[in-house]
Amino acid sequence: MQEAIARWTPEEWEKTRPGEDETEPEVITRSWVIWHLIEHDLYHGGQISITLVAHSLPALAI
């Protein structure tokens, strides 16, 4: 993934495709997909951290 991100031009970042359902925007860019993936991982990292702290363990360094 890092290699693809490093070589994408600004024009490639803005390539679009139609959204598939009501949970997605009408038009999706590569930058939206990457942000959505990060947002998803952060959410679950928070859940894991809460669980760890509830058991007196250190939270994740997100």
C-alpha positions as CSV (number, residue, x, y, z in Angstrom):
1,M,0.0,0.0,0.0
2,Q,2.8,2.4,0.9
3,E,4.3,1.9,-2.6
4,A,1.0,2.7,-4.3
5,I,0.4,5.8,-2.2
6,A,4.0,7.0,-2.8
7,R,3.7,6.8,-6.6
8,W,0.1,8.1,-7.0
9,T,0.0,11.5,-8.7
10,P,-2.5,14.2,-7.6
11,E,-4.7,13.2,-10.5
12,E,-4.6,9.6,-9.5
13,W,-5.7,10.5,-5.9
14,E,-8.8,12.2,-7.4
15,K,-9.8,9.2,-9.6
16,T,-13.4,8.4,-8.8
17,R,-15.9,5.6,-8.9
18,P,-19.6,5.6,-8.0
19,G,-20.6,4.8,-4.4
20,E,-22.2,1.4,-4.0
21,D,-24.9,2.2,-1.3
22,E,-26.3,4.8,1.0
23,T,-23.3,4.4,3.5
24,E,-20.9,5.8,0.9
25,P,-20.8,9.2,-0.9
26,E,-22.2,9.3,-4.5
27,V,-18.6,9.6,-5.8
28,I,-15.7,8.0,-4.1
29,T,-12.0,9.1,-4.5
30,R,-8.9,7.1,-3.5
31,S,-8.3,9.7,-0.8
32,W,-11.8,9.0,0.7
33,V,-11.0,5.2,0.7
34,I,-7.7,5.7,2.5
35,W,-9.3,8.1,5.1
36,H,-12.2,5.7,5.7
37,L,-9.7,2.9,6.3
38,I,-7.8,5.0,8.8
39,E,-11.0,6.1,10.5
40,H,-12.1,2.5,10.8
41,D,-8.8,1.3,12.3
42,L,-8.8,4.2,14.8
43,Y,-12.3,3.3,16.0
44,H,-11.3,-0.3,16.7
45,G,-8.0,0.8,18.3
46,G,-10.1,2.8,20.7
47,Q,-12.2,-0.2,21.5
48,I,-9.2,-2.3,22.2
49,S,-7.7,0.4,24.4
50,I,-10.8,0.7,26.5
51,T,-10.8,-3.0,27.0
52,L,-7.1,-3.1,28.0
53,V,-7.5,-0.2,30.5
54,A,-10.6,-1.9,32.0
55,H,-8.2,-4.8,32.8
56,S,-5.5,-2.5,34.2
57,L,-3.3,-2.9,31.2
58,P,-1.8,0.0,29.2
59,A,-3.8,1.4,26.3
60,L,-2.5,1.3,22.7
61,A,-0.3,4.1,21.5
62,I,-2.4,5.2,18.5
